[in-house]
Amino acid sequence: MRVGITVGDPAGIGPEIAEKARQDARVQAVCEPVIYGPASLAGVRAGEESAAGGRAAYDTLVRAVDAARRGEIDAIATAPLSKRAFALAGLPWKGHTDLLAHLCGVEHVRMLFYAAGTEGAGGHAPLCVTLVTVHVPLAEVPRLISTPEVTRTIVMTADWLRVLGTTAPRVALAGLNPHAGEAGLLGHEDEDVLRPAVAEARGQGVDASGPWPADTVFVRAARGEFDAVVACYHDQGLIPVKLLAFGDAVNVTIGLPIIRTSVDHGTAFDIAGRDIADPGSMIAAVRLAARLAEARA
């Protein structure tokens, strides 16, 4: 398997963690890693967000996606880019997820985070969290969630877990409101929007349940009761992931015709160029990309 590793924003830690991942023995044991970086670093300075850095990250990703769609590589693992640098470059996308959907010509994609389980005291079962909404203001979330979109997220999550080897995925839906709305006392969305989505997903053959109170559903998942949790919004899903598995979790874009994984952190401009960045999440991303490519093949 050949996995393309994009360096993301070249002013951040992306080039460093990409190269460290490429050299890692655990990566080389499962795939042939191929680095994709910018053709020019003109206007780019380590640690500084810039239009040049945003454009370089964009151009690099486009080349990698083209290579994946032509079959020259089997998957892509991406280092982080900067949303602000994209804006400075005049690019309309908010990050990798919506840009990848545009480049691949698909409408329905989701951001999923996966972390392998750990053992011993304080350990957790494999953790899989998918987001219904991503980079939007919290005030807009209730308007953006709908029964069809939540249903689609649950089904896409179950389908992805089957690719990974989970034969009968158990998918829990986190409630939007405190206590999952308390039967309508604390908001109507859980009863009117989320519960019908669970029923529809079950009608499509998914072992779905919920909506469950979000303050306990992730604990239950970490203990192995569920194979995945669908979260309604960004921080609802990512706070537990990063609390339990920061540096080890992998960001996966599901719904694409190609395989794409990424790190669970940002560009870390403050430590760029100092050779102290931890490549753990990048290594995990490349290894998971190779695993998914093998499963798809």
NORKANOR-V976055 format. One record per residue. RES is the residue in three letters. D_FIRST is the distance of its C-alpha to the first C-alpha in Angstrom with 2 decimals. Layout:
RES/D_FIRST
RES/D_FIRST
This chain:
MET/0.00
ARG/3.82
VAL/6.43
GLY/9.92
ILE/12.71
THR/16.10
VAL/19.18
GLY/21.44
ASP/25.11
PRO/25.43
ALA/28.76
GLY/27.32
ILE/25.21
GLY/21.93
PRO/21.52
GLU/22.41
ILE/20.11
ALA/17.12
GLU/17.85
LYS/18.62
ALA/15.33
ARG/13.50
GLN/15.78
ASP/15.64
ALA/14.96
ARG/13.71
VAL/10.89
GLN/10.13
ALA/10.35
VAL/7.39
CYS/4.84
GLU/6.03
PRO/8.46
VAL/10.50
ILE/14.01
TYR/15.98
GLY/19.68
PRO/23.05
ALA/24.61
SER/27.88
LEU/29.21
ALA/32.72
GLY/34.51
VAL/32.05
ARG/33.47
ALA/31.76
GLY/32.96
GLU/34.48
GLU/33.55
SER/34.13
ALA/33.73
ALA/31.89
GLY/29.29
GLY/28.91
ARG/28.57
ALA/26.02
ALA/23.81
TYR/24.28
ASP/23.55
THR/20.32
LEU/19.05
VAL/20.22
ARG/18.25
ALA/14.96
VAL/15.85
ASP/16.85
ALA/13.60
ALA/11.76
ARG/14.62
ARG/14.44
GLY/10.85
GLU/10.15
ILE/7.55
ASP/6.08
ALA/8.23
ILE/11.04
ALA/12.72
THR/16.28
ALA/19.05
PRO/22.50
LEU/24.81
SER/28.57
LYS/30.32
ARG/33.50
ALA/31.94
PHE/30.71
ALA/34.32
LEU/35.73
ALA/33.65
GLY/35.09
LEU/31.88
PRO/32.68
TRP/29.62
LYS/29.86
GLY/26.27
HIS/22.63
THR/23.18
ASP/25.87
LEU/24.47
LEU/21.12
ALA/23.26
HIS/25.28
LEU/22.51
CYS/20.97
GLY/24.47
VAL/24.55
GLU/27.46
HIS/26.55
VAL/23.95
ARG/24.32
MET/23.49
LEU/22.34
PHE/22.16
TYR/20.63
ALA/21.50
ALA/20.88
GLY/24.24
THR/26.29
GLU/28.97
GLY/32.53
ALA/35.27
GLY/34.14
GLY/30.78
HIS/29.40
ALA/27.47
PRO/24.06
LEU/25.09
CYS/23.99
VAL/26.12
THR/26.07
LEU/28.53
VAL/30.79
THR/31.94
VAL/30.38
HIS/32.00
VAL/35.48
PRO/38.87
LEU/39.79
ALA/42.95
GLU/40.98
VAL/38.88
PRO/41.53
ARG/41.85
LEU/38.13
ILE/37.36
SER/38.34
THR/38.10
PRO/35.68
GLU/33.33
VAL/33.44
THR/32.96
ARG/29.92
THR/28.42
ILE/29.11
VAL/27.62
MET/24.42
THR/24.05
ALA/24.63
ASP/22.16
TRP/19.37
LEU/20.44
ARG/20.32
VAL/16.64
LEU/16.25
GLY/18.43
THR/21.95
THR/24.03
ALA/27.13
PRO/26.49
ARG/29.65
VAL/29.84
ALA/32.76
LEU/34.19
ALA/35.82
GLY/39.22
LEU/40.04
ASN/43.48
PRO/44.77
HIS/45.09
ALA/43.28
GLY/46.43
GLU/48.86
ALA/49.61
GLY/50.33
LEU/52.44
LEU/49.84
GLY/48.32
HIS/47.83
GLU/44.12
ASP/42.97
GLU/45.32
ASP/45.31
VAL/41.65
LEU/39.39
ARG/41.02
PRO/40.96
ALA/37.22
VAL/36.66
ALA/38.87
GLU/37.00
ALA/33.61
ARG/35.19
GLY/36.49
GLN/32.93
GLY/32.05
VAL/30.73
ASP/32.27
ALA/33.33
SER/36.23
GLY/38.20
PRO/39.01
TRP/39.34
PRO/40.92
ALA/38.25
ASP/39.88
THR/39.05
VAL/36.12
PHE/33.51
VAL/35.35
ARG/35.16
ALA/31.42
ALA/30.92
ARG/32.99
GLY/30.80
GLU/33.10
PHE/30.60
ASP/26.84
ALA/26.98
VAL/29.64
VAL/30.13
ALA/32.06
CYS/34.37
TYR/33.88
HIS/31.88
ASP/33.76
GLN/34.52
GLY/30.89
LEU/29.72
ILE/32.65
PRO/31.88
VAL/28.13
LYS/28.90
LEU/31.82
LEU/29.87
ALA/26.41
PHE/26.63
GLY/24.03
ASP/21.76
ALA/21.41
VAL/18.64
ASN/19.62
VAL/17.79
THR/18.97
ILE/19.43
GLY/20.72
LEU/18.42
PRO/16.73
ILE/13.58
ILE/12.00
ARG/13.76
THR/14.59
SER/17.10
VAL/19.56
ASP/22.79
HIS/25.11
GLY/26.54
THR/26.90
ALA/29.40
PHE/31.33
ASP/33.91
ILE/31.78
ALA/29.77
GLY/29.99
ARG/31.25
ASP/28.15
ILE/28.82
ALA/26.18
ASP/24.36
PRO/20.55
GLY/20.28
SER/19.41
MET/16.85
ILE/15.12
ALA/15.43
ALA/14.12
VAL/10.81
ARG/10.49
LEU/11.69
ALA/9.40
ALA/6.37
ARG/9.05
LEU/10.14
ALA/7.17
GLU/7.23
ALA/10.95
ARG/11.22
ALA/9.64
